[in-house]
Each structure stands twice: as structure tokens, then as C-alpha cells.
Amino acid sequence: MGLRMLYDDVPSSSSLHWLHIIETDLMAHFSPMTDPIFSFSQIRSQIQHLQHTLQKKELSKFRSGYEELLEILPDHGRDLSLELYYETVCSLFSSDMAHLTSPLYLAGKQIATLLDQGHYRHSKARYHAPRHFLEVLLNCFFLATLHNNTDNTQRITAEEAQLLLFTALIHDLDHTGQNAETLFQHEENSYQKAAYFLDQAGVSAMKQHQIHLMLLCTEIIYGLPYVRYVRTGHPLTSQQKTILQQTILPDLATPAQSKTLLLASILLDADIFCSTALSYSTTKLKSALIEKETGLKQGAEQYLKFVEKILRQQFSSDAGQKFMPILREICRRYQTEI
């Protein structure tokens, strides 16, 4: 789930001040009762422009352009069509339109439509709201694009990108805005809700298994460390080993799932990027939403603890690692607040 729900239980007044600013601004600009300031065609053009900057490996231009995109993306209401954005990133990733008629794509369109109609929403989920689904979807698209322009040994195909983007769309389908009561609760329930549509569309058991594996990887106490362990050899604790043996995750370490591991690492980073690694100001705003959702303090100390103890000062994918300078910059800003 990529959520920094760490340790303290008192909301900070400064973070709540940031929350008031973002909510007031977004409500004023993207009310369901008014027309959006930016048309979808303008936003799509910006997404395509950012795709081109990554293809040229111009990370500094991408960063500034993405911050501008985040400011104009709709936050709620009729202007935030996950179906439209899902179709957009799937079509932009590859010029081969055949994959837009695949069973997996059609299942994703069904789920996106239901999300747009208000299904699977929870009143307490202030951070895990439709805007979060959209950002993770975009982050996956951009990281996969960057990966394909920096790694020629394990390129992500259009079919594999579809697996990644579908899983991004459903990764928090069951998130209620509250802590999970059992291990992998949100991830397993999200998969079960999506499995109905996958079965109805005729998606193969192999692809469903890949989606299931990727979803479990987004759990940050056991899933994230396991991805790190398989990719880098970073040791697991004895408790983590015991728990993981009771899940399907060990299958991720087999040669047959090497591409699934790559996709899972990108999904994991895409989820974490939303609240952790885009910019200092964005992190402040997301921290305020997390605080509002959980009631747990999300200040400088909590951010730095998350980066040190959970992320271990690194991202899971090679594409994600290229944004480490931004993470270090944000950490330096937070260190001045302690």
C-alpha cells in the first residue's frame, strides 16, 4: 500500500494546515458542478510530453513537468475519469492497438468504470481516494517508460505493461483508509474483488497469478522487503521468512517470474512515489492527507524514519533508483525541521 503510517498518534497542526490549503484549492478548481480549467486533451498532451522527456532521459525536465501535471490533474468528481486515464496510458505505451481488445484490458475498463461511478470508495479514505489510484497509474506508466529507455536487456512489452497498469488500477481497491486487521488483508481483498472481473473476461490463470503476486508486493512490512531480498539479496528477518513462507510470494524468486518481479518493483515504487519522492511540497501535502485519514502524525521525524527503516534509503526498481537524488533532497529539507 506504500503508506507511511508510522508510530505517533497526534495530528500535527502544520500538516493539517497544508491539508486545508490543498482541499480548498482543489475544491475550488475541480468542483463536480463546474467545468475543469484544463481539458482532458490538454492533460493528455502533457502526459505525452512527459513520456517524450523520459524517452530522452531528461529527468530534470520530467520532474518539473510532472509537478505541473500534478497541479492540473482533477482530484474528484466527474472530471476524474479513471476509465479515460487507464485507456490513455495503455494506448500511449505502445502503438500496437491490438492489446486494447485483450481480456485483461477489458476487465480493467470495467473496474475503472465502476470506480468512476463511486464503487469501492470509502468515506475515511482521504489519501487512498480516486486521485491516488490515478497517480499510481501514471507513475507506473512513467517508470515503465523510463525503464525501457535505460535497460535493453529486460524491456517491458505492451502486454506486460498492461499487467502492470491493470494492477496499479486495482492495487488499493479494498483500502478503507484504516489499518489492516490481518496480514495482507487489503492486498488479498483487492485481488479477490478484481478476480471476479478477470474470470468473467477470460484472463488466464497465469496472468491472474502474476497480478496476485504483484499486489502482495505492495505490502510494505513483508512484501517490500521480499522484493528487495530477491532483487538485491538484502537479508530478511527470521520472522519475515516465516511469514513469507506461508504466502505465494516465494514464487516471485523463480526464473519463470523474473519479469513479474521487475513489474512488481516498478509498482511498488510507483505507489511509494505518491507520498514520498516527487518533491518536498508534494510530500507535505500527501502527509497531511495521510494524517487526516489515519489520525497518525506525519511530520519530518516520521518521514525520515520511513525512508531509513522501511525504504532503507533505496527504491526497488532500477528506474526508481534514478530518482534517489530527489529523495535525498527531500530528506535534507526535512532534517532542517527536526
GIRAJO-V585920 format. One record per residue. PHI is phi in whole degrees, 0 to 359 (999 if undefined). NEAR is the number of other ideal C-beta (glycine too) atoms within 12 Angstrom. D_FIRST is the distance of its C-alpha to the first C-alpha in Angstrom with 2 decimals. Layout:
BEGIN
phi=PHI near=NEAR d_first=D_FIRST
phi=PHI near=NEAR d_first=D_FIRST
END
This chain:
BEGIN
phi=999 near=45 d_first=0.00
phi=66 near=42 d_first=3.82
phi=250 near=41 d_first=5.56
phi=272 near=42 d_first=9.14
phi=261 near=32 d_first=10.37
phi=242 near=31 d_first=13.42
phi=71 near=19 d_first=16.70
phi=256 near=22 d_first=18.80
phi=233 near=15 d_first=19.47
phi=241 near=16 d_first=21.71
phi=299 near=26 d_first=20.71
phi=271 near=27 d_first=22.67
phi=294 near=14 d_first=25.22
phi=295 near=20 d_first=24.68
phi=292 near=35 d_first=21.03
phi=293 near=26 d_first=22.10
phi=295 near=19 d_first=24.88
phi=300 near=29 d_first=22.56
phi=299 near=29 d_first=20.73
phi=299 near=19 d_first=24.20
phi=297 near=19 d_first=25.11
phi=292 near=31 d_first=22.22
phi=293 near=23 d_first=22.47
phi=296 near=16 d_first=26.25
phi=294 near=18 d_first=26.27
phi=291 near=30 d_first=23.91
phi=296 near=19 d_first=25.66
phi=291 near=15 d_first=28.96
phi=269 near=23 d_first=28.17
phi=231 near=29 d_first=26.17
phi=295 near=20 d_first=27.65
phi=300 near=19 d_first=27.72
phi=267 near=12 d_first=31.46
phi=235 near=14 d_first=32.18
phi=283 near=15 d_first=32.12
phi=292 near=26 d_first=29.51
phi=293 near=19 d_first=31.02
phi=249 near=21 d_first=29.71
phi=286 near=15 d_first=30.26
phi=297 near=24 d_first=27.80
phi=297 near=13 d_first=30.29
phi=293 near=18 d_first=30.10
phi=293 near=31 d_first=26.32
phi=299 near=25 d_first=26.54
phi=297 near=19 d_first=29.19
phi=293 near=30 d_first=27.05
phi=299 near=38 d_first=24.22
phi=294 near=25 d_first=26.98
phi=297 near=24 d_first=28.49
phi=295 near=34 d_first=25.32
phi=302 near=33 d_first=25.13
phi=293 near=21 d_first=28.71
phi=295 near=26 d_first=28.12
phi=289 near=35 d_first=25.57
phi=297 near=23 d_first=28.11
phi=267 near=17 d_first=30.55
phi=62 near=19 d_first=28.13
phi=265 near=20 d_first=28.78
phi=293 near=28 d_first=25.63
phi=293 near=17 d_first=27.21
phi=293 near=19 d_first=28.20
phi=298 near=34 d_first=24.80
phi=301 near=30 d_first=23.20
phi=294 near=20 d_first=25.75
phi=292 near=26 d_first=25.66
phi=290 near=37 d_first=21.90
phi=298 near=23 d_first=22.18
phi=294 near=23 d_first=24.95
phi=298 near=33 d_first=22.95
phi=299 near=33 d_first=20.18
phi=287 near=25 d_first=23.09
phi=255 near=27 d_first=24.51
phi=295 near=38 d_first=21.58
phi=294 near=36 d_first=21.85
phi=257 near=33 d_first=19.48
phi=195 near=31 d_first=20.46
phi=77 near=22 d_first=23.41
phi=292 near=22 d_first=25.39
phi=282 near=30 d_first=24.94
phi=262 near=34 d_first=21.26
phi=257 near=29 d_first=21.75
phi=296 near=44 d_first=18.71
phi=299 near=29 d_first=21.35
phi=293 near=28 d_first=23.38
phi=290 near=38 d_first=20.73
phi=298 near=44 d_first=19.51
phi=298 near=31 d_first=23.20
phi=296 near=29 d_first=23.75
phi=291 near=43 d_first=21.31
phi=295 near=39 d_first=22.32
phi=283 near=28 d_first=25.96
phi=286 near=33 d_first=25.83
phi=292 near=40 d_first=24.34
phi=217 near=27 d_first=27.49
phi=282 near=11 d_first=30.99
phi=279 near=18 d_first=31.27
phi=279 near=15 d_first=30.81
phi=299 near=14 d_first=31.26
phi=289 near=26 d_first=27.57
phi=279 near=27 d_first=27.25
phi=243 near=16 d_first=29.09
phi=288 near=29 d_first=27.11
phi=303 near=25 d_first=25.77
phi=294 near=40 d_first=22.15
phi=298 near=38 d_first=22.62
phi=295 near=26 d_first=24.40
phi=297 near=35 d_first=21.72
phi=297 near=42 d_first=19.22
phi=297 near=32 d_first=21.89
phi=297 near=30 d_first=22.28
phi=294 near=39 d_first=18.68
phi=299 near=37 d_first=18.65
phi=297 near=22 d_first=21.93
phi=295 near=26 d_first=20.72
phi=298 near=35 d_first=17.83
phi=295 near=30 d_first=20.60
phi=275 near=16 d_first=22.72
phi=100 near=18 d_first=20.34
phi=289 near=18 d_first=19.07
phi=65 near=31 d_first=15.63
phi=262 near=27 d_first=15.62
phi=231 near=22 d_first=15.43
phi=298 near=13 d_first=17.69
phi=274 near=18 d_first=15.65
phi=275 near=29 d_first=12.58
phi=278 near=36 d_first=13.99
phi=270 near=40 d_first=11.05
phi=277 near=42 d_first=9.05
phi=249 near=36 d_first=12.44
phi=308 near=40 d_first=14.15
phi=299 near=35 d_first=14.43
phi=295 near=42 d_first=10.72
phi=304 near=45 d_first=11.06
phi=296 near=40 d_first=14.21
phi=294 near=43 d_first=13.14
phi=295 near=46 d_first=10.56
phi=300 near=48 d_first=13.51
phi=294 near=42 d_first=15.94
phi=299 near=46 d_first=14.22
phi=298 near=50 d_first=14.19
phi=301 near=42 d_first=17.78
phi=290 near=48 d_first=18.89
phi=294 near=50 d_first=17.53
phi=294 near=47 d_first=19.04
phi=298 near=37 d_first=22.20
phi=298 near=38 d_first=22.43
phi=303 near=39 d_first=21.99
phi=292 near=30 d_first=24.83
phi=256 near=25 d_first=27.05
phi=229 near=24 d_first=26.70
phi=227 near=22 d_first=26.53
phi=266 near=9 d_first=29.31
phi=268 near=12 d_first=28.84
phi=222 near=23 d_first=25.63
phi=294 near=20 d_first=25.53
phi=271 near=36 d_first=22.99
phi=280 near=20 d_first=25.08
phi=299 near=27 d_first=24.78
phi=294 near=29 d_first=23.96
phi=290 near=35 d_first=21.15
phi=299 near=41 d_first=19.80
phi=296 near=41 d_first=19.85
phi=300 near=46 d_first=17.66
phi=297 near=53 d_first=15.11
phi=290 near=53 d_first=15.44
phi=297 near=49 d_first=15.41
phi=294 near=49 d_first=12.11
phi=299 near=50 d_first=10.67
phi=298 near=50 d_first=12.45
phi=255 near=46 d_first=11.13
phi=298 near=49 d_first=7.50
phi=239 near=46 d_first=6.81
phi=304 near=42 d_first=10.49
phi=258 near=31 d_first=10.56
phi=289 near=40 d_first=8.45
phi=266 near=26 d_first=11.47
phi=90 near=29 d_first=10.62
phi=241 near=23 d_first=11.45
phi=299 near=22 d_first=10.47
phi=292 near=27 d_first=10.37
phi=271 near=12 d_first=14.02
phi=227 near=12 d_first=13.93
phi=298 near=22 d_first=12.23
phi=60 near=32 d_first=9.71
phi=301 near=22 d_first=10.73
phi=296 near=38 d_first=8.10
phi=293 near=43 d_first=7.86
phi=294 near=26 d_first=11.65
phi=293 near=26 d_first=12.52
phi=297 near=37 d_first=10.95
phi=295 near=35 d_first=12.97
phi=297 near=22 d_first=15.97
phi=292 near=29 d_first=16.13
phi=284 near=39 d_first=16.14
phi=300 near=26 d_first=18.55
phi=302 near=19 d_first=21.30
phi=287 near=34 d_first=21.48
phi=295 near=35 d_first=21.28
phi=296 near=20 d_first=24.15
phi=298 near=16 d_first=26.09
phi=278 near=24 d_first=25.94
phi=84 near=16 d_first=27.06
phi=290 near=32 d_first=24.23
phi=297 near=18 d_first=25.19
phi=298 near=13 d_first=23.89
phi=297 near=19 d_first=23.22
phi=291 near=33 d_first=20.89
phi=297 near=32 d_first=19.09
phi=295 near=26 d_first=18.68
phi=298 near=37 d_first=17.26
phi=298 near=45 d_first=14.65
phi=300 near=37 d_first=13.82
phi=300 near=42 d_first=13.64
phi=297 near=48 d_first=11.36
phi=299 near=48 d_first=8.79
phi=297 near=43 d_first=9.12
phi=293 near=52 d_first=8.76
phi=281 near=49 d_first=5.06
phi=282 near=41 d_first=5.37
phi=274 near=35 d_first=6.74
phi=272 near=29 d_first=9.94
phi=239 near=33 d_first=11.32
phi=294 near=44 d_first=9.67
phi=301 near=42 d_first=9.74
phi=300 near=33 d_first=13.20
phi=290 near=40 d_first=14.46
phi=300 near=45 d_first=13.99
phi=297 near=33 d_first=15.76
phi=298 near=27 d_first=18.34
phi=291 near=32 d_first=19.25
phi=278 near=29 d_first=19.49
phi=236 near=21 d_first=21.20
phi=83 near=12 d_first=22.42
phi=298 near=19 d_first=20.75
phi=295 near=14 d_first=21.59
phi=263 near=26 d_first=19.49
phi=284 near=15 d_first=20.58
phi=298 near=10 d_first=22.69
phi=294 near=14 d_first=20.28
phi=299 near=27 d_first=17.45
phi=299 near=18 d_first=20.09
phi=297 near=14 d_first=21.20
phi=295 near=23 d_first=17.90
phi=294 near=31 d_first=16.96
phi=294 near=17 d_first=20.45
phi=269 near=15 d_first=19.75
phi=243 near=25 d_first=17.12
phi=273 near=28 d_first=17.70
phi=300 near=39 d_first=15.87
phi=305 near=23 d_first=19.28
phi=297 near=26 d_first=20.36
phi=294 near=37 d_first=18.27
phi=275 near=24 d_first=20.96
phi=279 near=16 d_first=23.80
phi=305 near=11 d_first=25.68
phi=296 near=14 d_first=25.12
phi=250 near=27 d_first=21.36
phi=297 near=21 d_first=21.81
phi=288 near=30 d_first=20.81
phi=298 near=38 d_first=17.72
phi=299 near=37 d_first=16.74
phi=300 near=40 d_first=17.47
phi=297 near=44 d_first=15.44
phi=296 near=47 d_first=12.36
phi=294 near=45 d_first=12.92
phi=290 near=48 d_first=13.24
phi=301 near=55 d_first=10.11
phi=299 near=51 d_first=8.16
phi=294 near=46 d_first=10.48
phi=300 near=49 d_first=10.38
phi=292 near=51 d_first=6.81
phi=289 near=44 d_first=7.93
phi=304 near=43 d_first=11.32
phi=306 near=43 d_first=10.81
phi=248 near=44 d_first=11.00
phi=231 near=43 d_first=12.63
phi=225 near=42 d_first=15.10
phi=267 near=36 d_first=17.01
phi=191 near=26 d_first=19.62
phi=298 near=28 d_first=20.56
phi=293 near=19 d_first=21.23
phi=297 near=31 d_first=18.01
phi=298 near=39 d_first=16.09
phi=300 near=32 d_first=18.42
phi=295 near=38 d_first=17.81
phi=292 near=41 d_first=14.01
phi=300 near=45 d_first=14.51
phi=296 near=34 d_first=16.92
phi=293 near=39 d_first=14.68
phi=297 near=43 d_first=12.08
phi=300 near=38 d_first=15.31
phi=296 near=31 d_first=16.64
phi=287 near=34 d_first=13.77
phi=257 near=34 d_first=13.54
phi=78 near=21 d_first=17.03
phi=259 near=29 d_first=16.00
phi=300 near=28 d_first=17.82
phi=228 near=43 d_first=16.16
phi=257 near=31 d_first=19.19
phi=299 near=29 d_first=20.42
phi=297 near=23 d_first=20.39
phi=292 near=35 d_first=16.75
phi=298 near=40 d_first=15.79
phi=295 near=31 d_first=18.19
phi=293 near=25 d_first=17.14
phi=297 near=37 d_first=13.52
phi=296 near=32 d_first=15.12
phi=282 near=19 d_first=17.67
phi=269 near=19 d_first=16.18
phi=262 near=33 d_first=12.62
phi=284 near=38 d_first=13.24
phi=58 near=22 d_first=16.89
phi=59 near=20 d_first=18.14
phi=203 near=29 d_first=17.05
phi=260 near=39 d_first=14.74
phi=274 near=45 d_first=14.19
phi=256 near=41 d_first=16.29
phi=295 near=28 d_first=19.87
phi=296 near=38 d_first=19.31
phi=298 near=41 d_first=16.61
phi=300 near=29 d_first=19.13
phi=290 near=29 d_first=21.56
phi=259 near=35 d_first=19.73
phi=302 near=26 d_first=20.15
phi=303 near=16 d_first=23.20
phi=293 near=30 d_first=21.23
phi=299 near=35 d_first=18.84
phi=296 near=21 d_first=22.05
phi=297 near=21 d_first=23.67
phi=296 near=34 d_first=21.01
phi=300 near=28 d_first=21.22
phi=298 near=18 d_first=24.99
phi=296 near=21 d_first=24.81
phi=292 near=28 d_first=22.77
phi=297 near=18 d_first=25.18
phi=288 near=12 d_first=28.02
phi=270 near=21 d_first=26.59
phi=271 near=14 d_first=26.79
END
